Amino acid sequence: MKEKNKAWKVPHTFVIVFFVVLLAAIVTYLVPVGQFQTEEVTYTQNGEESTKTVLIPNSFEIVKDEEGNPVRQGTSLFESGGEAGFLNYVFEGLVSGDKWGSAVGIVAFILIIGGAFGIIMKTRAIEEGILSVIDKTKGREILIIPIMFFLFSLGGAVFGMGEEAIAFAMILVPLMVALGYDAITGVMITYVATQIGFATSWMNPFSVAIAQGVSGVPVMSGAPFRIGMWAVFTLIGIIYTWRYAAGIKKDPLKSVSYESDSYFRKEMKTGELKVRFTLGHGLVLLTIAAGIAWIVWGVVEHAYYIPEIASQFFTIGLAAGLIAVFFKLNNMKIDDIAEGFIEGAKDLLPAALVVGMAKGIVIILGGDSPDAPSVLNTMLFGAGQVIGDFPAALSAWFMYLFQSGFNFFVVSGSGQAALTMPLMAPLADIAGVSRQVAVLAFQLGDGLTNIFVPTSAALLGALGAARLDWGTWAKFIIKFLLLLMGISSLFVIGAVLIGL
C-alpha cells in the first residue's frame, strides 16, 4: 500500500535531457535535412547601423544525394574526430559556441560567478546583512517582493537582463528563505521577473530590436502598446508571486522546495547564533553594491556581456575576499579565498554541466545555422508553411505557439530572431498579419518560455544558485506559464484585431 501512495518523482534534469537527446537522434532518421541561403541585413538602432546574418525565406531546399533522394542525417552511436554521435552529446555540447554565448561561454560564466559568490559567502557578510534586514523590516518584509520584481522586470525590458539574474539569485534566495518564504520566491523575483520584462519589452536590444530590424519594421516602433503590455504582465507577476509567497509564509511545508531549502535554513541558523554586523561586513556589502552598479553601467553604456560581466563578478569576489582577510571576517586567511572560489564553483557545476548537455540536443539535430544542412532547418520551414494557411488572427496565434516551441531548441533571443523572423515576416504578409504582430508573437514566444525550458542556460544557472532541481521547478512554474501563455494569446489576437 505504501508503494501505491508514493508520489511520482520527476526524473533528474540530466535524465530528462538524455531522453530528449535520444528523441532528437530518432528524429534525424525520419526527417530529411534542409538548408537556407543567407544574406546580411542592415537596420538602424538608436541612430546607429547594425547588421545581422539572416536566412532568405524562399531559398529553402531539401538536401538530396546523387540519386535525387532526400538526405537523412541519422545519428550514429559514437563518432570520432570531433563529430557528433549520440554518446558525444555531453562533450560536444559543453565545447560548442564561443565566449559570447552557449554553451562554453555560459558554462564559464556560471562557474566564475559561482566561484565569486563562494568567496563572498565565506565572508558571512550576506548572512549578517540578511539578519540585519530581518531585524529592521519587522513585518514589512513582504514589500521586498513587489519592489524587486518590478526592478528586475524593468531590467529585462530595458537592457535584456537574463544571465545576470543568476548572481542576484545568490543574494536574494537566502534572504527569501530567511524571511520565511522559499527559494522559488527568490527565483520568481529575480530570473522570472527579468524574463517577463524581456518578453514584453519595447526596446530590448537582444530581442525585439533585432526582430524588428530584420523584419523591416522601424526599431522601437509600437512602444506604447508594448509598454502597456509590460505593465500588465509585470503586475500579474507581482500579484501571483505575492500571493504564493504569503501562502508559503503561513505554511512553509506547502513549498515544493522545502527540502532543498534546508541548505539555506541551516546557513541562517548558524548565523543566528552570533549576529554581529561589523564594519568589515558593511564594506563587503558596499563592494557588492558598487560592483553591481559597475555592471549595470557597463551593460547600459558599453553593451557589456558575458566575458565582461564574468570578469566584473570575479573582481567583486576578489575584493570581498581581501576585505575579509584584512578584517578577519569569519577568521578568513588568504588561502580561504581560493577555497571559497572552489566551493562556490563546485556548487554550480551541475547547472554548468546541464547547459552543455542541453546544447547537445541542437547539435544532434544538425545545429542552428540556417545555411548548413540540418533537421532543425527542415522543422523550421515545415512549421512556417503550415502557419501561413490560417486566417489572420489564428495565423498570428500559431506564430506565437511556434515561437514558444522553437525556443526549446534556440533559447538565444537574437539567435531565434535571426533564424525565424526572416521566414515569419513574409509569411505574415501572406496571412494578412502585420509584421509588427509577427514580431510581437516572436518576443512573447521567445521570452516567456525561458522560465520553463530546460535548455535555457540562464534558468538552469538561477536554479543552481537556488539549489533547485529543474523537475521540482517545473512542478511549480507550469501553472504560471500556462497563465502567461493565455494572456499572451489574448494580446497577440487583440493586436491583430486593433490593427497593430
PyMOL commands that set and color helices and strands:
alter all, ss='L'
color gray80, all
select helices_A, chain A and resi 2-5+13-30+57-59+86-94+104-123+125-137+141-159+165-178+183-199+208-215+223-250+252-254+262-273+279-302+306-327+329-331+334-347+349-364+375-387+392-406+413-431+435-451+457-465+470-497
alter helices_A, ss='H'
color red, helices_A
select strands_A, chain A and resi 34-35+38-45+48-55+61-62
alter strands_A, ss='S'
color yellow, strands_A
deselect
rebuild
show_as cartoon
